[in-house]
């Protein structure tokens, strides 16, 4: 998959590397701005199974 993307980018290796970096940064931005906030309520990170009284003896 990465080879296919690399072959279809225009320019020489330096231009391709810069375009690849911009694409990666854009995908990371979209993930942090839209996908992760949307998915966060669906994830079970706030469901703790540790009992509060178990640590006190």
Backbone as CSV, one residue per row, in Angstrom:
resi,resn,N_x,N_y,N_z,CA_x,CA_y,CA_z,C_x,C_y,C_z
1,UNK,0.825,-1.181,0.000,0.000,0.000,0.000,0.874,1.252,0.000
2,UNK,1.902,1.301,0.836,2.745,2.484,0.900,3.540,2.657,-0.389
3,UNK,3.939,1.570,-0.988,4.629,1.638,-2.268,3.737,2.200,-3.355
4,UNK,2.468,1.816,-3.353,1.519,2.332,-4.333,1.347,3.831,-4.159
5,UNK,1.214,4.285,-2.922,1.093,5.723,-2.662,2.355,6.440,-3.104
6,UNK,3.509,5.899,-2.767,4.786,6.540,-3.113,4.940,6.661,-4.633
7,UNK,4.566,5.619,-5.365,4.699,5.664,-6.823,3.751,6.659,-7.465
8,UNK,2.617,6.944,-6.847,1.629,7.837,-7.441,1.794,9.293,-7.014
9,UNK,2.722,9.577,-6.123,2.986,10.966,-5.757,3.874,11.607,-6.818
10,UNK,3.631,12.893,-7.117,4.451,13.560,-8.139,5.792,14.023,-7.572
11,UNK,6.750,14.274,-8.467,8.017,14.868,-8.074,9.106,13.858,-7.779
12,UNK,10.256,14.398,-7.367,11.390,13.545,-7.008,11.238,13.069,-5.561
13,UNK,12.257,12.423,-5.027,12.162,11.817,-3.701,11.934,12.865,-2.602
14,UNK,12.574,14.032,-2.708,12.394,15.068,-1.697,10.971,15.603,-1.703
15,UNK,10.429,15.855,-2.876,9.051,16.348,-2.986,8.076,15.287,-2.484
16,UNK,8.328,14.046,-2.830,7.460,12.954,-2.363,7.510,12.833,-0.846
17,UNK,8.690,13.000,-0.273,8.817,12.919,1.184,8.052,14.055,1.843
18,UNK,8.132,15.248,1.295,7.387,16.381,1.869,5.880,16.186,1.736
19,UNK,5.436,15.706,0.591,4.003,15.440,0.407,3.557,14.340,1.360
20,UNK,4.369,13.315,1.533,4.031,12.231,2.468,3.923,12.760,3.890
21,UNK,4.836,13.625,4.283,4.792,14.214,5.616,3.520,15.037,5.803
22,UNK,3.166,15.823,4.800,1.940,16.623,4.870,0.717,15.719,4.959
23,UNK,0.703,14.630,4.199,-0.418,13.692,4.265,-0.538,13.052,5.651
24,UNK,0.584,12.640,6.209,0.567,12.024,7.546,0.092,13.028,8.589
25,UNK,0.601,14.257,8.533,0.171,15.284,9.491,-1.309,15.598,9.333
26,UNK,-1.795,15.617,8.110,-3.217,15.854,7.873,-4.081,14.743,8.441
27,UNK,-3.648,13.511,8.276,-4.410,12.376,8.815,-4.405,12.408,10.339
28,UNK,-3.256,12.708,10.940,-3.179,12.803,12.405,-4.080,13.923,12.906
29,UNK,-4.083,15.069,12.212,-4.951,16.183,12.590,-6.422,15.768,12.537
30,UNK,-6.826,15.117,11.460,-8.216,14.674,11.340,-8.584,13.673,12.430
31,UNK,-7.666,12.779,12.757,-7.940,11.812,13.819,-8.157,12.503,15.153
32,UNK,-7.263,13.447,15.511,-7.373,14.101,16.809,-8.535,15.082,16.875
33,UNK,-8.915,15.694,15.779,-9.977,16.692,15.795,-11.371,16.083,15.667
34,UNK,-11.518,15.007,14.919,-12.851,14.499,14.618,-13.090,13.058,15.048
35,UNK,-12.178,12.158,14.737,-12.429,10.733,14.983,-12.307,10.379,16.459
36,UNK,-11.213,10.768,17.118,-11.036,10.422,18.520,-12.088,11.056,19.424
37,UNK,-12.452,12.347,19.256,-13.528,12.892,20.104,-14.866,12.198,19.870
38,UNK,-15.133,11.781,18.645,-16.383,11.071,18.367,-16.377,9.694,19.032
39,UNK,-15.234,8.994,18.994,-15.163,7.626,19.500,-14.950,7.567,21.004
40,UNK,-14.511,8.634,21.642,-14.166,8.602,23.065,-15.325,8.189,23.963
41,UNK,-16.554,8.679,23.762,-17.641,8.202,24.628,-17.972,6.718,24.444
42,UNK,-17.594,6.153,23.335,-17.889,4.748,23.065,-16.870,3.800,23.679
43,UNK,-15.736,4.328,24.136,-14.675,3.496,24.680,-14.838,3.315,26.188
44,UNK,-14.445,2.178,26.728,-14.700,1.873,28.145,-13.594,2.335,29.094
45,UNK,-12.930,3.478,28.827,-11.813,3.885,29.675,-12.262,4.379,31.045
46,UNK,-13.492,4.829,31.190,-13.972,5.325,32.477,-14.651,4.241,33.306
47,UNK,-14.741,3.035,32.794,-15.342,1.921,33.522,-14.264,1.240,34.360
48,UNK,-14.078,1.710,35.580,-13.055,1.136,36.435,-13.637,-0.037,37.213
49,UNK,-12.803,-1.022,37.464,-13.253,-2.200,38.196,-12.560,-2.314,39.550
50,UNK,-11.795,-1.305,39.926,-11.096,-1.327,41.207,-12.043,-0.793,42.277
51,UNK,-12.168,-1.517,43.357,-13.028,-1.108,44.448,-12.274,-0.092,45.316
52,UNK,-12.919,1.014,45.683,-12.251,2.048,46.482,-11.881,1.560,47.866
53,UNK,-12.669,0.737,48.464,-12.399,0.264,49.810,-11.338,-0.812,49.890
54,UNK,-10.950,-1.396,48.793,-9.977,-2.495,48.806,-8.574,-2.012,49.173
55,UNK,-8.233,-0.766,48.875,-6.883,-0.266,49.148,-6.710,0.084,50.624
56,UNK,-7.774,0.357,51.337,-7.689,0.748,52.746,-7.780,-0.488,53.625
57,UNK,-6.817,-0.652,54.533,-6.841,-1.823,55.428,-6.753,-1.386,56.860
